[in-house]
Amino acid sequence: MPLKSRKHTESTGVDAVAQKHWLGKTVKWSTSVVTEIMHMCMGDSARTTVQALERLQYLELYLWPNFTCARSNDDYIVSVLLMLNEKHEQGLQSSMWQMFSNDFGELFDDAIGLMIRIMQGTACETVLDAWTVRSIVVRFLVACFSSIETACVRDACMPLVGVSLWHHVTPIVRDRSMEGVAQLRKFWKHESKKWTVSAKVGEAEAVRRTRDRDFVPSLVRDLLRCVREGEHDVFVAGVLELLIDLGSQLATRRYVNLLLDDWKVAELCARASYGELAQRLRNVVRFQVRDVTGQTLTASEASDRNYQRLVDLQLVAFEKLPDELDALIVAGAGRLGIPHELN
């Protein structure tokens, strides 16, 4: 069938479902309709179908009014995220969050919960494959973190990028980042106390704290695994874009950046086929500002920071591979600052 005819047929099919279930005199809710529409969103014409659903106000008139009774259905949650992603793609950020002021936190929790279940290998009851759903959730996160000036979005998102991420950072790197910043050390001490044996909290709160601490690191591990194995490019590109956005805003950069730097995420991605995105991420990670305060580094401070990195590299080489990297260990810092010398 010619492309134009196929698109017209699919659009007509969506129009018919819309007229029957939410554009008529009464709204006829059924989860089976959501599944039927999800099937229409598969294949090469998925974007065309989603655009048609946006035109027919699928989210506003059918999905969201039934959030309370339908949120336990995986296809329903994925459908809501698909429509939100489409609004974001069309540049409708200024109006897309208005309908969610009361229940957005619950939707966000459902989306993150769905992603965690997929990461853990738990069954996901949706007609789409697991990696497609992962990519949809990541696009949703991109949309969220580009709108953190919106109160309901900010309240839901920010716990995922808090100081608890530093549990996954190498202790010596973490300690050095806190040197001379008393307030930051105080934050970390308070965070550490939450995980002591004496810190008694309810089960629900413990689950939420664990989620906030582990979600972004788990996402980055998935990214690096895909990069290493050379698969799931759509997911990889989405996560890289998300990390670039997180690193580009002081509010979200503050604790994320140290994790990305410590794990050498940009460098590992640059070795694969993600050069442009990896370079953008590297530029963001290496941006010459203090992550905590946002103050721009002076030329001298930037030079000192780079020098310290080189010294750290030499110390690791001396500890781990003293014979193989003896030339690196005894080289001067000025020489190591030249890229082709390191290569």
C-alpha positions in Angstrom: 0.0 0.0 0.0 1.4 3.5 -0.8 2.7 5.4 2.2 0.1 8.2 1.9 -2.8 5.7 1.6 -1.5 3.7 4.6 -1.3 6.8 6.8 -4.8 7.8 5.7 -6.1 4.4 6.7 -4.4 4.4 10.1 -5.6 8.0 10.8 -9.1 7.0 9.8 -8.9 4.0 12.2 -7.9 6.2 15.1 -10.6 8.7 14.2 -13.2 6.0 14.3 -12.1 4.8 17.7 -12.1 8.4 19.0 -15.6 9.1 17.7 -16.9 6.0 19.3 -15.2 6.3 22.7 -14.5 9.9 23.6 -15.6 12.4 21.0 -19.3 11.4 21.1 -21.9 12.4 23.6 -20.6 10.2 26.3 -17.1 8.9 27.2 -17.0 5.1 27.1 -14.0 4.0 29.1 -12.3 0.6 28.6 -8.7 -0.6 29.1 -9.2 -2.8 26.0 -9.5 0.4 24.0 -6.1 1.6 25.3 -4.6 -1.7 24.3 -6.2 -1.5 20.9 -4.8 2.0 20.3 -1.4 0.8 21.6 -1.3 -1.8 18.8 -2.0 1.1 16.4 1.1 2.9 17.8 3.5 0.1 16.7 5.5 -0.1 13.6 6.8 2.4 11.1 3.7 4.6 11.3 3.8 5.0 15.1 4.6 8.7 15.1 1.8 9.4 12.6 -0.7 7.6 14.8 0.5 9.4 18.0 0.2 12.8 16.2 -3.3 11.9 15.2 -4.1 11.0 18.8 -2.7 14.3 19.9 -5.0 16.1 17.4 -8.0 14.1 18.8 -7.1 15.1 22.4 -6.7 11.5 23.5 -4.8 12.4 26.6 -7.0 15.3 27.7 -10.4 13.7 27.0 -9.8 10.0 27.5 -6.6 9.0 29.3 -6.1 11.5 32.0 -9.7 11.7 33.3 -9.5 8.0 34.1 -6.1 8.1 35.8 -7.3 6.9 39.2 -9.1 3.8 38.0 -6.6 2.9 35.2 -3.1 3.6 36.6 -2.5 -0.1 37.5 -2.5 -0.9 33.8 1.0 -0.8 32.1 -0.4 0.0 28.7 -2.3 2.9 30.2 0.8 4.4 31.8 2.9 3.9 28.6 0.1 5.6 26.6 0.1 8.6 28.9 3.9 8.9 28.6 3.7 8.6 24.8 1.2 11.5 24.6 3.2 13.6 26.9 6.3 13.0 24.9 4.5 14.0 21.7 3.4 17.3 23.4 7.1 17.9 24.3 8.2 17.2 20.8 5.7 19.7 19.5 7.0 22.4 21.9 3.9 22.5 24.1 5.7 22.6 27.4 4.1 25.8 28.5 0.6 24.2 28.6 1.3 20.4 28.9 1.7 20.3 32.7 -1.4 22.3 33.6 -3.7 19.3 33.9 -1.3 17.4 36.2 -1.0 19.8 39.1 -2.7 17.4 41.6 -1.7 13.9 40.5 1.6 14.4 38.6 3.6 12.9 41.5 1.7 9.7 41.3 2.1 9.5 37.5 5.8 10.1 37.9 6.1 7.3 40.5 4.2 4.9 38.2 6.5 5.7 35.3 9.7 5.2 37.5 8.2 2.1 39.0 7.5 0.6 35.5 11.1 1.4 34.5 12.5 -0.3 37.7 10.4 -3.4 37.1 11.8 -3.7 33.6 15.4 -3.1 34.8 14.9 -5.9 37.4 13.5 -8.2 34.8 10.0 -8.3 36.2 7.2 -8.9 33.8 5.9 -5.8 32.1 2.3 -6.2 30.9 2.4 -4.1 27.8 2.1 -4.8 24.0 5.4 -3.0 23.4 8.8 -4.6 23.9 10.8 -3.8 27.0 13.4 -1.7 25.3 10.8 0.4 23.5 9.2 1.1 26.9 12.5 2.0 28.4 13.1 4.6 25.6 9.6 6.0 26.1 10.2 6.5 29.9 13.6 8.1 29.1 12.0 10.6 26.7 9.4 11.3 29.4 12.3 12.1 31.9 13.9 14.4 29.3 10.6 16.3 29.1 10.3 16.4 32.9 13.8 17.7 33.6 13.5 20.3 30.9 10.5 21.7 32.9 11.7 21.7 36.5 10.6 25.3 36.8 7.1 23.8 37.1 6.4 23.1 40.7 4.7 19.7 40.4 7.4 18.5 38.0 10.2 19.8 40.2 8.8 18.2 43.4 8.6 14.8 41.7 11.9 14.9 39.8 14.5 16.4 42.1 14.7 13.5 44.6 16.3 11.4 41.8 19.2 13.8 41.5 19.9 14.5 45.2 23.0 14.0 47.3 22.1 10.3 47.8 23.6 9.7 44.4 27.0 10.0 46.0 26.6 6.6 47.6 27.7 5.4 44.2 30.8 7.6 43.9 34.3 6.4 44.8 34.8 7.6 48.4 38.1 9.3 47.8 36.5 11.3 44.9 33.5 12.1 47.0 35.7 13.3 50.0 37.8 15.5 47.7 34.8 17.2 46.3 33.7 18.3 49.7 37.0 19.8 50.7 36.5 23.4 51.8 32.7 23.2 51.5 31.4 22.8 55.0 27.7 23.0 54.0 28.2 20.2 51.5 29.9 18.0 54.1 27.0 18.7 56.4 24.5 17.6 53.7 26.4 14.4 53.2 26.7 13.6 56.9 22.9 14.1 57.2 22.4 11.8 54.2 24.7 9.1 55.6 22.7 8.9 58.8 19.6 7.9 56.9 21.2 4.6 56.1 22.4 3.7 59.6 20.9 0.8 61.5 19.4 3.2 64.0 17.5 5.1 61.2 14.1 3.5 61.5 11.6 4.3 58.8 8.5 2.6 57.4 8.8 0.2 54.5 7.3 2.6 52.0 9.8 5.3 52.9 12.7 2.9 52.8 11.6 1.8 49.3 11.4 5.4 48.1 14.8 6.3 49.5 16.4 3.3 47.8 14.7 4.3 44.5 16.0 7.9 44.8 19.5 6.7 45.5 19.7 4.0 42.9 17.6 4.9 39.9 20.0 7.2 38.0 23.0 5.0 38.6 21.1 2.0 37.4 20.1 3.9 34.3 23.7 4.8 33.6 24.8 1.2 34.1 22.2 0.2 31.5 23.6 2.9 29.2 27.2 1.7 29.5 26.2 -1.9 29.0 24.4 -1.0 25.8 27.3 1.1 24.6 29.7 -1.8 25.4 27.5 -4.3 23.5 26.7 -1.9 20.7 22.9 -2.2 20.8 19.7 -0.3 21.5 20.8 2.9 19.9 17.5 4.8 20.5 17.7 4.1 24.3 21.4 5.1 24.4 20.7 8.4 22.6 17.8 9.1 24.9 19.8 8.5 28.1 22.8 10.6 26.8 20.4 13.5 26.0 18.9 13.2 29.5 22.4 13.2 31.1 23.4 16.3 29.0 20.2 18.1 30.2 21.0 17.1 33.8 24.5 18.4 33.6 23.4 21.7 31.9 21.3 22.9 34.8 22.9 23.8 38.1 19.9 22.5 40.1 20.3 19.0 38.6 24.1 19.1 37.9 25.1 19.6 41.6 25.3 15.9 42.5 24.9 14.1 39.1 28.1 15.6 37.6 30.4 14.0 40.1 28.9 10.6 39.4 29.3 11.0 35.6 32.9 12.2 36.0 33.8 9.4 38.5 32.3 6.7 36.2 33.9 8.3 33.1 30.6 8.0 31.2 31.5 10.5 28.4 34.9 8.9 27.8 33.4 5.4 27.6 30.7 6.5 25.2 33.2 8.4 23.0 34.9 5.1 22.3 31.8 3.8 20.7 29.7 5.2 17.9 28.2 8.1 19.9 30.9 10.7 19.2 28.7 13.8 18.9 26.5 13.1 21.9 29.5 11.8 24.0 31.4 15.0 23.2 28.5 17.2 24.2 28.3 15.2 27.5 32.0 15.6 28.0 31.8 19.4 27.5 29.0 19.6 30.1 30.9 17.4 32.6 34.1 19.4 32.1 32.4 22.8 32.2 34.6 25.1 34.3 32.2 25.8 37.2 31.9 24.7 40.8 29.1 22.1 40.7 27.8 23.1 44.2 27.8 26.9 44.0 27.7 27.4 40.2 30.6 29.9 40.4 32.8 30.1 37.4 36.4 28.8 37.9 39.3 31.2 37.4 42.0 30.1 34.9 44.2 29.3 37.8 41.5 27.2 39.6 40.7 25.3 36.3 44.4 24.6 35.8 44.8 23.3 39.4 41.8 21.0 39.0 43.2 19.6 35.8 46.6 19.1 37.4 45.0 17.2 40.3 43.3 14.9 37.9 46.6 14.1 36.3 48.2 13.4 39.6 45.3 11.1 40.5 45.8 9.2 37.3 49.5 8.7 38.0 48.7 7.4 41.5 46.2 4.9 40.2 48.7 3.8 37.5 51.4 3.4 40.2 49.0 1.3 42.4 47.5 -0.9 39.7 50.0 -1.2 36.8 53.4 0.1 37.9 55.4 -2.0 35.4 53.1 -1.5 32.4 52.6 2.3 32.9 56.0 3.3 34.3 56.4 6.0 31.6 53.1 7.5 32.6 54.0 7.4 36.3 57.2 9.4 36.0 56.0 11.9 33.3 55.6 15.5 34.2 52.1 17.0 34.4 52.8 19.4 31.5 53.5 16.5 29.2 50.4 14.6 30.4 48.3 17.5 29.5 48.9 17.0 25.8 46.3 14.5 24.4 48.6 12.8 21.9 51.2 12.1 24.7 48.5 10.2 26.7 47.5 8.2 23.6 
